[in-house]
Amino acid sequence: MSSESNLNVHPKYIAVSGNIGAGKTTLCEKLGKHFDWEVQFESTDDNPYLNDFYEDMNRWAFNLQVYFLHKRYKGIVDILKGEKTVIQDRTIFEDAHIFAPNLHQMGLMSERDFNNYFELFESMQTQIQAPDLVIYLRAGIPTLVNHIGKRGREYEGSISIDYLKRLNSRYDDWIQAYTAGPKLIVDVNEIDFVNKPEDLGMIIDKVSAQLGGLF
């Protein structure tokens, strides 16, 4: 469903998208604090499949993607029922249009499982609406690898460069074709919104401009 029907009302939810290590969680925290938005983080610490997936992608790909799809869908439903504006760490669209198809193309998810997964996503999609704004963090492989290394998550140690490249290619295709609602593309290769207040301020100004009619 398009977000056009939400114009001229208070924004319901904003989403930050991007590859593994792009800086989504950090930007969610900073924008949430600045705008007084509630932050909905992507669940990793209590994910029962993530460690197993990175050890054996072929065995756990379908289970992991269904888990993420369910959690993302439930999160959106909760947002739409609530009264507060929420900024969400990654969108349901990324699960369905980037991660699952990538695993399918790599031979890590069977045709049967992928079709079952995507039909489930399409059913869920009829019950939700697109974000009032998607902020896409575009990052090159060196930036992603640097960020992943700095945060030192053990389960991410086995992520291959090839896997990140595949995801990046799909992300670029997806964001260019995305028409479900407004989008803002931020190139994080050229800025440091963590350590430079002026870079964070630039993003805040662009977000404010995009949502001007919704405040």
N, C-alpha and C positions, 0 to 999 in steps of 0.2 A: 504494500500500500504506500502511496506517495505521501510525503510530509507536507504537500502543498495545502492541505486542509487545515494545517496548524499555523498558517501565517497569521501574524498580528495577534498571537496569543503568547503566553509565557512559554519558553522552550521546555519541552518535556525531558528530552535527553539528547546528549551529545556523545559521540563515540570517537575514540582514538584508535586508528588502525595502523598496521605496519608489521613488518617481518619480526622474527625472533631477535631481540636485542636492539630494536629501533629506538626504544626509549618511551614506549607507551605508558607504562606504569608510572614512571617519574613525571611525565607531562600531565597525566590524569591527576596526580597528587597536587601539582603546582597550580593547575587551572581550577581544580576543585577548591583549593584554599583561596585563590584570588576571587573567584566568582561566588563563593559560598555554595558550591554544588556538592551534592553527595557523590562519593566515588564508589563505583561498583568494579572491584578488581577481578581479574581472571584468576580462577582458583587453580593453584599449582601445588601448594603444600599438602592439601588433603585429597589430591587427585589419586585414585587408586590404580591408575593405569600408566601414568607418565613414565616412571622409572622402567617398568616392564617394556613399554613401547620403545624407548631408546636402546634397550638391550636386544629386543627382537621385534622389529617393526612389522614384519610380515604377520606374526601371530597376533599382535595387539592393535593393529591399525584401526580396524573396524570398531572395536570396543572403545578405543580412545575417542574416535570421532563422534560416536553416538553419545558418549558421556559429555563431551564439550557442547554438542548440539543441544542436548537436554538442558544443561546448566545455562547456556546462553538464552535459550527460549524462556526458561523460567525467570531469568533475570529481567528480560524485557517485559514479561507479563507483570512482574512486581513493580517495575518502573511505571508502567502505564496505569497501574492501579493507585499508585502513590500520588502525593501532592508536591513533592520536592523535585527540582531539576537534578538529574543524575548524569554524571559523565562516566561512560562505560569503557573499560579496558578491552578492546577488540570487539568486533561485530560478529553476528551470526552469519553474515554474508561471507566473511573470510573463511569460516569453517567450511561452508558449502561450495564456494567458488574457487578456493585456493588450496586449502590443506587436503580435503578429501579427494578432489580431482588429481592433485599431485601424487598422492599415495596410489591412486588407481593407475595413473600413467606409469608409475615406477614398478608396477606389478605387485605392490604391497597390499592392495585391496582388490578382491575379485570383482568381476563384472556384476555378479549377483548381489554382493554386499553393497557395492557402490550404488546400484540402481535402487536398492531397498533404502539406503541412506538418503539418497536425493529425493525420493518420493516422500519420505518423512519430512525433510526440510521444506518441500513445497507445500505440504499440508500445514506445517507450522507457520509458514510465511503468510498464509491467508488470515492468521489470527493476530498479527502484529503490524506495527508500522515502522517505516524507516526512521532513522535518527533525524533530528532537526538539523544536525550538521555532522558530517564525517570529517575528521582531521586525519589525513594520511601522512605518516612520517616516512619519507623516502630516504633510504640509507643504502650506501654501497657496501659491498662485502667487507672491506677493511674496517669500516665503522661498526658493522654488526659484530664482527669477530672481536674487536676491541671491547665493545660493551659486554659481550657474553663472557669474555675472559675476566673482566673486572668484577662482575658480580659472582663469579665462582660457583655456580650451581653444579653440583656433581653430575646430575643426570644430563646436563647439556654438554658435558665434555666429549661425548661421542658424536655430536652433530657434525656432519661433514660439510665442507665448502660446497660440494656439488649440490647438497640438499638445500643450502641457503640460496644458491644461485637459481635453482629451479623455482623456489618460492618467490624470489625477487622478480623473476620474469613474469610469473603469474600475477603478482601484486601490481606491477606496472600495467599489465593488460586490463586487470579488473578495475583499477581506479580510473583509467581512461574511459572505460565503457560504463562506469557507474552513473546512473541517471535517476536513482530512487529518491534523491534529495540533494541539498547543497553539500558541496565538498570543498575542503581547503587542503592543498598539498604543501607540506613543509619539508624542505630539503635539509635534513639534519647533518649532512656531510659538511655543510658550510657554516653551521652555527653551533653554539654550545649553550643551550638554554638552562643547563644545570649550574654552570659556573659564571655565566655572563648575564647579569640582570637585563642588559639592553636587548639581548637576543630573546629572552623570555618576554620582555615587554613588547617586542615586535610581534610575537605570536599572539599575545593577548590582544593587541590592537587589531590584528587580522580577524581573530575570532569575534571580537566585538562588532567589527564591521559586517561580518557575515550574518550575525544574529541581530543586527540593528533593529529590525522590525519586530523582534520577538521579546525584547526586554520591556 
